[in-house]
Amino acid sequence: MGRSITVMSRSIIGYGLILGCAGSLKANLQHMKALSTTKAGYMTFTEAWKKKIWLKGLVTKSKYEQ
């Protein structure tokens, strides 16, 4: 009469970026499943890097660079 209970654990990922006058913060539950904490870290790093590129474009277009 044993039961198998599967608990789905998700990590909270987050990062903060400040580039010139623009800033961005993000923290949420990971929406993708990673097989290891290293892979989860890579996914978080990739998301943060994409946001950095977007912010760099925003700062460049607004011509506010330090």
Buried (B, 14 or more C-beta within 10 A) or exposed (E): EEEEEEEEEEEEBEBEBEBBEBEBEEEEEBEEEBEEEEEBEEBBEEBBEEBBEBBBEBBEEEEEEE
